[in-house]
Structure formats: C-alpha cells, structure tokens
Amino acid sequence: MKIIIAGAGEVGFHLSKLLSYESHEIILIDQDKDRLLYADSKLDIKTLQKDATSIQALKDAKIEYSDLFIAVTSSETTNITACVISKKLGAKKTIARISNSEFTDNKEELNFADLGIDELISTEELATNEIKLLLEKVTFNETHEFEGGKLTMVAMILSKTAPVIGKTVMEAAGIYVGINFMPIVIKRKNSGETIIPRGNTIFQEGDQLYFITLQKGVEELNRLSDSRNKQIKNVLILGGSKIGEKTARDLCSKNLNIKIIEYKKKRAIELAEELPNAMIIYGDGRDVELLEEENVSEMDAVIAVTGRSETNIMSCLMAQSKGVDRTIALVQNVDYFSLSKNIGIDTLINKKLLAANSIFRYIRKGDVLEMTILNDVNAEIIEFHAHKGSKITKKPIKDLKFPRNAIIGGVIRDDTGLIALGDFQIQEDDKVVVCCFPKTISKVERFFN
C-alpha cells in the first residue's frame, strides 16, 4: 500500500511509526527540515521537504499511484486543500484532520466526498467523546466502545485490596459467576512490561489491567478496584477551548451542573452567551483561592482542557488534593502518558493520539471495522469482520494456533456481545475484537483474509 502523509508533527510521526511495523510504502511530507530529519533517523520511510499543497510536490511524491493520502498538519485549511488537490491528481482515498467540529456535524449536508475528501477527522470531537465516555464509567482510566457498547474495553489499576491480587487468571475466573469480561492485556507497574495474559498469568498490585467486557460485567469489574460507578453531577471545566465548550454543551444537555473557568475575559463573555445553562467564571484555573471559592472539593469531576499541558496537569493534581474523585487532563505531549499513573491523575487525553487511532483503521489490510491504540502500552485492540471461508471460522479458538502475542477478547454476533473462551467457534459475519502486539498484527490479519 502506498501512503502519503502530510504533516510530520505528532500525529504524522505516530502514524508513520505504527506503519513501520508493516510493509507499506510511506512518504512523509513537511516543510520543517528538523522534523523530517528526526523521522528519517527513527523510521524506515521516505521524506519530502515540501509544502503539502504544492501540486509539483505531490507529483514528485507520485500522488497518482497512492492508495491513501492523509493530511494531518496543524493547519485545517492546509489539510482540506491538500486533500482536494491530491484527489484531483489521482489519490484513491483522502483523509483530512480538522479542528472545526462544524464540518463533521454537517458532513452529510456538505458532502465533502464531492470535493475530494473521503473522511474528516475532528480532533475536538474525538476528545469530547472520549471525555464523555470516561465520565460515564468513572472507575476506569481508559475506555473504548465497540459497536455502540455491545462490547467495551475498559482499563483500571489494581489496588492492593483487589480480590484477584496474587491469583492466576484461571483462579480469578472462579470468583465470579458467569463470564462477563475477559482480561486482554496487562502493563506491570514496576517493569513497564506489556503482557498478553494466559491462564497461568498472576495478577499483581499496581497492574494497569485492560478488559473486554459486556455491560453486565462492569459492576463486577468495579469490585476489582473496590469502587463503584459514582454518579457524576457537578463538573468543573478548566479552559474554554473548543473542547471545553463542546464538552460543556453536551453535558448541559444531560442536566449536569457545569462550571467553566476561563482566563481570557473576551472568551469568557462569549461562553456566557453561548452556554446559558453553564456557569462561566473569569479567572485562572491555577489559582488555588479561586478553586476553593468555587468549591472545587464538592465537584464530582474536574476536566482540564486549557492550551497548556502543564497547566492541565497541575490543575488536576490540585483538584485531587482537594478530594475530587475524577480528574481528566488534556495534554499535547504523548510522553506524559508514561507519567500519568505515577503522578496520580486518573486520565490523560491527547487529541493527536486519538486522531491517529481514528485514522489508523483506514490503513489496515483485511476486514478491520474499528481499532484503538492503548496509551503507553505496547498493544492494539482491533475489531475484525469474519467473512465466509476465513481461517478464523474453521475451528474452535483453542485449536486455531492463534499467535501467542494476541488474544481474542470478545465477539459481536447478531448485535449481541459475547465473551469468547477456548471452546468458542467464530462464525461468518461475526465481529471479533482482538488484542495483540503491533508486530503480531500481520499474523492476526491472515486469519481474517
């Protein structure tokens, strides 16, 4: 597959890094020489120092032979323009990263495909949806829904009092009646090692543990962390960014009590006009006295989405010191993810990583329906479509010789989620959720081809 990526920032570099595990032909275009030199030194790809909207540059990249053109620069206008030009020059499929969610809200009416843009990825919309999902499942620090929640990936840190500590996966399964969830990946606290669990894998205190679960398995998983899904009613949002505004608008529609602290006076006034059901406060979210005046200790959740990662992290730490149960911080640097579990913040969100995850499914070979890349974990979760005659349907799971560094977490059949154990046999048209190491993906894909 020939893929051209415009933009060597975090999204473009991350996509290129993921694709370096596979035999795609990748060309990365950017005007920043230093970014390209860094990418060239780290990855097995071609680079081109040009303007992505330059017709000659796209011709030099042999755009007419490309299977996919992805524009993920920091400029929304550049991305849209580059996609339109690339499609006219012969690119088979184009994807544009945008920041204005109005485009995705009205994409049916505007029909961007007629303009030459096959897919739009709104970083703000992705971040907002992630925040809403995390607020719905308070116990968990990561979550991702498949097929509208028929199956859900959730993650948590095992506390020292969790009933499964010191037990193997097989022993832990005996604690619960029925099988409503499946552990799919573990990241060890001290070593940072990523493990695909087997029956004899032992759970340890501090494990970052990922599950595929049915809806009725959520309460059982809550007990693993000595927690319950506390109802969220009072939410404080720090930062009146596009993400902050959209999150507040959506949460207000659910009759939650929303406060927004915005340090720019003009923006605060705009928000007051746009969000009549939210309380808008003009001030600095780092001001401890202001937080105390606004009763931060009475908040069920604090969401920090200012333009500065450090401000968001510090504000969330401050909120936690005041007893806030749920904190979510937006960060720009993906390197911060390795710190999040140690410094105490529940969840860090990086909109660029979310965009890369969303885009990545269009690159996969085979019948990939959905995928998510886990934060600071060397594993991916992919939803495949099992078609007639594929190898995955030939035998029960235990007899398939499925790769050791991969695990089938669940199956969606006839619109119903099912947890798949060794005796389970996958059928034609099943949607299969698999967790595996990046280097194992090509082996897994062969079971679905």
C-alpha positions as CSV (number, residue, x, y, z in Angstrom):
1,M,0.0,0.0,0.0
2,K,1.4,3.4,-1.0
3,I,0.5,6.0,1.7
4,I,1.4,9.7,1.6
5,I,1.2,11.6,4.9
6,A,1.3,15.4,5.0
7,G,2.5,16.7,8.4
8,A,5.4,15.4,10.4
9,G,4.1,16.5,13.8
10,E,3.0,14.1,16.5
11,V,0.1,12.7,14.5
12,G,2.0,12.2,11.3
13,F,5.1,10.8,13.1
14,H,2.9,8.5,15.2
15,L,1.1,7.1,12.1
16,S,4.4,6.6,10.4
17,K,5.8,4.8,13.4
18,L,2.9,2.4,13.6
19,L,3.1,1.7,9.9
20,S,6.8,1.0,10.1
21,Y,5.9,-2.4,11.5
22,E,4.3,-3.3,8.2
23,S,5.4,-3.4,4.6
24,H,3.7,-0.2,3.4
25,E,5.5,2.4,1.3
26,I,5.3,5.6,3.3
27,I,6.2,9.1,2.2
28,L,6.1,11.8,4.9
29,I,5.8,15.4,3.6
30,D,6.6,18.5,5.7
31,Q,8.3,21.9,5.3
32,D,10.1,21.6,8.6
33,K,13.5,20.1,8.0
34,D,14.2,19.2,11.6
35,R,11.0,17.2,11.9
36,L,11.8,15.2,8.8
37,L,15.4,14.5,9.9
38,Y,14.1,13.2,13.2
39,A,11.5,11.0,11.5
40,D,14.1,9.8,8.9
41,S,16.5,8.8,11.7
42,K,13.9,6.8,13.6
43,L,11.7,5.3,10.9
44,D,12.1,3.3,7.7
45,I,10.2,5.8,5.5
46,K,10.8,8.3,2.7
47,T,10.6,12.0,3.5
48,L,10.0,15.0,1.3
49,Q,10.6,18.6,2.4
50,K,7.9,20.4,0.5
51,D,4.6,22.3,1.0
52,A,1.8,19.7,1.0
53,T,-0.5,21.9,-1.1
54,S,2.2,22.2,-3.8
55,I,1.0,20.5,-7.0
56,Q,4.6,19.8,-8.0
57,A,5.5,18.4,-4.6
58,L,2.5,16.0,-4.8
59,K,3.5,15.0,-8.3
60,D,7.1,14.4,-7.0
61,A,5.6,12.0,-4.4
62,K,3.8,10.1,-7.2
63,I,0.4,11.0,-5.8
64,E,-1.3,9.4,-8.8
65,Y,-0.1,6.0,-7.6
66,S,-1.1,6.5,-3.9
67,D,-3.7,4.3,-2.2
68,L,-4.2,6.8,0.6
69,F,-3.4,10.5,1.2
70,I,-3.6,11.6,4.9
71,A,-3.3,15.3,5.7
72,V,-2.6,15.9,9.4
73,T,-0.7,19.2,9.6
74,S,-1.6,21.7,12.3
75,S,-3.5,23.8,9.7
76,E,-7.0,22.8,9.0
77,T,-7.0,24.8,5.8
78,T,-3.8,23.1,4.6
79,N,-5.3,19.7,5.2
80,I,-8.5,20.4,3.3
81,T,-6.7,22.0,0.4
82,A,-4.1,19.2,0.2
83,C,-6.8,16.5,0.1
84,V,-8.8,18.2,-2.6
85,I,-5.7,18.7,-4.8
86,S,-4.5,15.1,-4.1
87,K,-7.8,13.6,-5.1
88,K,-7.8,15.6,-8.3
89,L,-4.3,14.3,-9.0
90,G,-5.3,10.7,-8.6
91,A,-5.1,9.7,-4.9
92,K,-7.6,6.8,-4.3
93,K,-8.6,7.9,-0.8
94,T,-8.1,11.0,1.2
95,I,-8.4,11.8,4.9
96,A,-8.2,15.3,6.4
97,R,-7.6,16.2,10.1
98,I,-9.7,19.2,11.1
99,S,-10.3,21.2,14.3
100,N,-13.7,22.6,13.5
101,S,-16.4,20.1,14.5
102,E,-19.0,22.0,12.5
103,F,-17.6,20.3,9.4
104,T,-18.3,16.8,10.8
105,D,-21.6,17.9,12.2
106,N,-22.8,18.9,8.8
107,K,-20.8,16.5,6.6
108,E,-24.0,14.9,5.2
109,E,-25.3,18.3,4.0
110,L,-22.0,19.5,2.6
111,N,-21.0,16.1,1.1
112,F,-17.2,16.5,1.3
113,A,-16.7,13.4,-0.9
114,D,-17.8,15.5,-3.9
115,L,-15.0,17.9,-3.0
116,G,-12.4,15.1,-2.9
117,I,-12.3,14.4,0.9
118,D,-13.3,10.9,1.8
119,E,-13.0,11.2,5.6
120,L,-12.9,14.0,8.1
121,I,-11.3,13.5,11.5
122,S,-12.2,16.2,14.1
123,T,-9.7,16.2,17.0
124,E,-12.0,18.2,19.1
125,E,-15.0,15.9,18.6
126,L,-12.8,12.8,19.3
127,A,-11.5,14.4,22.6
128,T,-15.0,15.4,23.6
129,N,-16.5,11.9,23.0
130,E,-13.6,10.4,25.0
131,I,-14.3,12.7,27.9
132,K,-18.0,11.9,28.0
133,L,-17.3,8.2,27.9
134,L,-14.8,8.4,30.7
135,L,-17.4,10.3,32.8
136,E,-19.9,7.6,32.3
137,K,-17.5,4.9,33.5
138,V,-15.9,6.6,36.5
139,T,-14.0,3.6,37.8
140,F,-11.9,3.2,34.6
141,N,-9.0,5.4,33.4
142,E,-9.3,4.3,29.7
143,T,-12.4,3.1,27.8
144,H,-13.4,2.4,24.2
145,E,-16.8,1.1,22.9
146,F,-17.2,-1.3,20.1
147,E,-20.5,-1.3,18.1
148,G,-22.2,1.2,20.4
149,G,-21.2,-0.6,23.6
150,K,-22.0,-4.2,22.7
151,L,-18.5,-4.8,23.8
152,T,-16.4,-2.3,25.8
153,M,-12.7,-2.0,26.5
154,V,-12.0,-0.7,30.0
155,A,-8.8,-0.2,32.0
156,M,-8.0,0.1,35.7
157,I,-5.2,-0.1,38.1
158,L,-5.4,-3.0,40.6
159,S,-5.4,-1.8,44.2
160,K,-3.7,-3.9,46.9
161,T,-7.1,-5.0,48.2
162,A,-8.5,-6.2,44.9
163,P,-9.7,-9.8,45.3
164,V,-7.6,-11.1,42.4
165,I,-4.2,-10.0,43.6
166,G,-1.8,-13.0,43.8
167,K,-4.2,-15.2,41.8
168,T,-3.8,-16.6,38.3
169,V,-6.3,-15.6,35.5
170,M,-7.8,-19.1,35.9
171,E,-8.2,-18.8,39.7
172,A,-9.6,-15.3,39.3
173,A,-12.3,-16.5,36.9
174,G,-13.6,-18.8,39.6
175,I,-14.5,-15.8,41.8
176,Y,-17.3,-14.6,39.5
177,V,-20.5,-16.4,38.4
178,G,-20.6,-16.5,34.6
179,I,-18.0,-15.0,32.2
180,N,-18.9,-11.3,31.6
181,F,-15.4,-10.0,30.9
182,M,-12.0,-11.1,29.7
183,P,-8.6,-9.7,30.6
184,I,-6.7,-8.9,27.4
185,V,-3.5,-7.0,28.3
186,I,-1.5,-6.1,31.5
187,K,1.1,-3.5,32.0
188,R,3.2,-4.2,35.0
189,K,3.7,-1.3,37.4
190,N,7.4,-1.6,38.1
191,S,8.9,-3.1,35.0
192,G,6.5,-1.4,32.5
193,E,6.3,-4.8,30.7
194,T,3.3,-5.4,28.5
195,I,1.8,-8.9,28.8
196,I,-0.9,-10.7,26.9
197,P,-2.4,-12.7,29.8
198,R,-2.7,-16.5,29.8
199,G,-4.4,-18.8,32.3
200,N,-1.3,-19.0,34.5
201,T,-0.6,-15.2,34.5
202,I,-0.7,-13.9,38.0
203,F,-2.3,-10.5,38.8
204,Q,-0.1,-8.1,40.8
205,E,-0.8,-4.9,42.8
206,G,-0.5,-1.8,40.6
207,D,-1.1,-3.7,37.3
208,Q,-2.7,-1.5,34.7
209,L,-5.3,-4.1,33.6
210,Y,-7.3,-4.0,30.4
211,F,-10.6,-5.9,29.8
212,I,-13.1,-6.6,27.2
213,T,-16.5,-6.6,29.0
214,L,-20.2,-6.9,28.5
215,Q,-22.4,-4.3,30.1
216,K,-23.3,-6.6,32.9
217,G,-19.6,-7.2,33.6
218,V,-19.0,-3.5,34.5
219,E,-20.2,-3.8,38.1
220,E,-18.1,-6.9,38.6
221,L,-15.1,-5.0,37.4
222,N,-15.9,-2.2,39.8
223,R,-15.4,-4.6,42.6
224,L,-11.9,-5.4,41.4
225,S,-10.9,-1.9,42.3
226,D,-13.0,-1.6,45.4
227,S,-15.0,1.1,43.6
228,R,-18.5,1.8,42.3
229,N,-19.6,3.9,39.4
230,K,-20.3,7.1,41.3
231,Q,-22.9,9.3,39.6
232,I,-21.4,12.4,38.1
233,K,-23.5,15.6,38.7
234,N,-21.1,18.5,39.3
235,V,-18.4,19.1,36.8
236,L,-15.7,21.8,36.7
237,I,-14.1,22.5,33.3
238,L,-10.9,24.5,33.3
239,G,-10.4,26.2,29.9
240,G,-13.0,27.5,27.5
241,S,-11.3,25.9,24.4
242,K,-13.4,24.4,21.6
243,I,-13.1,21.1,23.5
244,G,-14.2,22.7,26.7
245,E,-17.2,24.4,25.1
246,K,-18.4,21.3,23.2
247,T,-18.0,19.2,26.3
248,A,-19.9,21.7,28.4
249,R,-22.7,21.9,25.8
250,D,-23.1,18.1,25.7
251,L,-23.0,17.7,29.5
252,C,-25.5,20.6,30.0
253,S,-27.9,18.7,27.7
254,K,-27.7,15.9,30.2
255,N,-28.8,18.2,33.1
256,L,-25.4,18.2,34.8
257,N,-24.2,21.2,36.8
258,I,-21.3,22.7,34.8
259,K,-18.8,25.4,35.7
260,I,-16.2,26.7,33.3
261,I,-13.2,28.7,34.4
262,E,-11.7,30.8,31.5
263,Y,-8.8,33.2,32.0
264,K,-9.4,35.3,28.8
265,K,-12.2,37.9,29.5
266,K,-13.4,38.1,25.9
267,R,-13.7,34.3,25.6
268,A,-15.4,34.1,29.0
269,I,-18.1,36.6,27.8
270,E,-18.5,34.6,24.5
271,L,-19.0,31.4,26.5
272,A,-21.6,33.0,28.8
273,E,-23.6,33.9,25.7
274,E,-23.2,30.5,24.0
275,L,-23.8,28.4,27.1
276,P,-26.7,29.9,29.2
277,N,-27.1,26.7,31.2
278,A,-23.4,26.7,32.4
279,M,-21.8,29.0,35.0
280,I,-18.9,30.8,33.4
281,I,-16.1,32.2,35.7
282,Y,-13.5,34.6,34.5
283,G,-10.3,33.6,36.3
284,D,-7.2,31.4,36.3
285,G,-7.7,27.7,36.9
286,R,-4.3,27.5,38.6
287,D,-5.4,30.0,41.3
288,V,-5.9,27.9,44.5
289,E,-8.0,30.5,46.2
290,L,-10.3,30.7,43.2
291,L,-10.7,26.9,43.1
292,E,-11.6,27.0,46.8
293,E,-14.1,29.8,46.3
294,E,-15.8,27.8,43.6
295,N,-16.0,24.8,46.0
296,V,-13.7,22.5,43.9
297,S,-13.9,19.9,46.7
298,E,-17.6,19.5,46.0
299,M,-17.0,18.6,42.3
300,D,-17.5,15.1,41.1
301,A,-15.1,15.7,38.3
302,V,-12.6,18.2,37.1
303,I,-11.7,18.4,33.4
304,A,-8.7,20.5,32.4
305,V,-8.6,21.4,28.7
306,T,-6.6,24.6,28.5
307,G,-4.0,25.1,25.8
308,R,-1.1,24.2,28.2
309,S,-0.4,20.6,29.2
310,E,1.4,21.7,32.3
311,T,-1.5,23.9,33.5
312,N,-3.9,21.0,32.9
313,I,-1.8,18.5,34.9
314,M,-1.1,20.9,37.8
315,S,-4.8,21.9,38.0
316,C,-5.9,18.2,38.1
317,L,-3.3,17.5,40.8
318,M,-4.6,20.5,42.8
319,A,-8.2,19.2,42.4
320,Q,-7.2,15.7,43.6
321,S,-5.5,17.2,46.7
322,K,-8.9,18.8,47.5
323,G,-10.6,15.4,47.3
324,V,-12.0,15.4,43.7
325,D,-12.6,11.7,42.7
326,R,-12.3,12.1,38.9
327,T,-9.7,14.2,37.0
328,I,-9.1,14.3,33.3
329,A,-6.3,16.4,31.7
330,L,-5.7,17.2,28.1
331,V,-2.0,17.0,27.2
332,Q,-0.1,17.8,24.0
333,N,2.9,15.6,24.6
334,V,2.4,11.8,24.3
335,D,5.5,11.3,26.6
336,Y,3.4,12.5,29.5
337,F,1.3,9.2,29.3
338,S,4.1,7.3,31.0
339,L,3.9,9.6,33.9
340,S,0.2,9.7,34.4
341,K,-0.2,6.6,36.5
342,N,2.7,7.7,38.8
343,I,1.6,11.2,39.5
344,G,-2.0,10.3,40.3
345,I,-4.1,11.8,37.6
346,D,-6.9,9.5,36.5
347,T,-6.7,10.0,32.8
348,L,-4.7,11.9,30.3
349,I,-6.1,12.6,26.8
350,N,-4.0,13.5,23.8
351,K,-6.2,14.6,20.8
352,K,-3.4,13.9,18.4
353,L,-3.2,10.3,19.5
354,L,-6.9,10.0,19.3
355,A,-6.8,11.3,15.7
356,A,-4.0,8.8,14.8
357,N,-6.1,6.0,16.3
358,S,-9.1,7.0,14.3
359,I,-7.2,7.4,11.1
360,F,-5.3,4.2,11.5
361,R,-8.2,1.9,10.8
362,Y,-8.4,3.1,7.2
363,I,-4.8,1.8,6.7
364,R,-5.3,-1.7,7.9
365,K,-5.5,-4.6,5.5
366,G,-8.3,-7.1,5.7
367,D,-11.7,-6.6,7.2
368,V,-10.9,-4.1,10.0
369,L,-14.0,-2.4,11.4
370,E,-12.5,-0.5,14.4
371,M,-9.3,-0.1,16.3
372,T,-7.7,1.6,19.2
373,I,-4.1,2.1,20.2
374,L,-3.6,1.9,24.0
375,N,-1.9,4.8,25.9
376,D,1.7,4.0,26.8
377,V,1.1,0.2,26.2
378,N,2.7,-1.8,23.5
379,A,-0.6,-3.3,22.3
380,E,-3.5,-2.5,20.0
381,I,-7.2,-3.6,20.1
382,I,-8.7,-4.3,16.7
383,E,-12.2,-5.3,15.6
384,F,-12.2,-7.6,12.6
385,H,-15.0,-8.9,10.4
386,A,-15.0,-12.6,9.9
387,H,-16.1,-13.4,6.4
388,K,-17.1,-16.7,4.8
389,G,-14.2,-19.1,4.4
390,S,-11.7,-17.2,6.5
391,K,-9.3,-19.3,8.6
392,I,-10.7,-17.8,11.9
393,T,-14.1,-19.7,11.3
394,K,-12.6,-23.1,10.7
395,K,-12.0,-24.4,14.2
396,P,-12.7,-23.5,17.9
397,I,-10.4,-20.8,19.2
398,K,-8.2,-23.2,21.2
399,D,-7.4,-25.2,18.0
400,L,-6.6,-22.3,15.7
401,K,-2.9,-21.9,16.6
402,F,-3.6,-18.2,17.2
403,P,-0.4,-16.1,17.7
404,R,0.8,-16.2,21.3
405,N,1.1,-12.4,21.4
406,A,-2.6,-12.0,20.6
407,I,-5.8,-12.8,22.3
408,I,-9.5,-12.8,21.2
409,G,-11.4,-10.8,23.8
410,G,-15.0,-11.0,22.5
411,V,-17.3,-11.4,19.6
412,I,-20.4,-9.5,18.5
413,R,-22.9,-11.8,16.8
414,D,-26.4,-10.8,15.7
415,D,-26.0,-7.4,17.5
416,T,-25.1,-9.2,20.8
417,G,-21.8,-9.1,22.6
418,L,-20.2,-12.4,23.7
419,I,-17.1,-13.3,25.7
420,A,-15.1,-15.8,23.6
421,L,-13.3,-18.6,25.5
422,G,-11.3,-21.5,24.1
423,D,-14.2,-23.7,23.1
424,F,-15.9,-20.8,21.3
425,Q,-16.1,-21.1,17.5
426,I,-16.3,-17.9,15.4
427,Q,-18.8,-17.8,12.6
428,E,-19.2,-16.0,9.3
429,D,-20.2,-12.3,9.9
430,D,-19.1,-12.3,13.5
431,K,-17.3,-9.1,14.6
432,V,-14.2,-10.2,16.5
433,V,-12.3,-8.0,19.0
434,V,-8.6,-8.9,19.2
435,C,-5.8,-7.5,21.3
436,C,-2.2,-8.0,20.1
437,F,1.3,-6.6,19.9
438,P,1.9,-4.3,16.9
439,K,4.4,-6.7,15.4
440,T,1.8,-9.5,15.5
441,I,-0.9,-7.7,13.6
442,S,0.1,-9.1,10.2
443,K,-0.1,-12.6,11.5
444,V,-3.6,-12.0,13.0
445,E,-4.8,-10.4,9.8
446,R,-4.1,-13.6,7.9
447,F,-6.8,-15.4,10.0
448,F,-9.4,-12.9,8.6
449,N,-8.3,-12.7,4.9
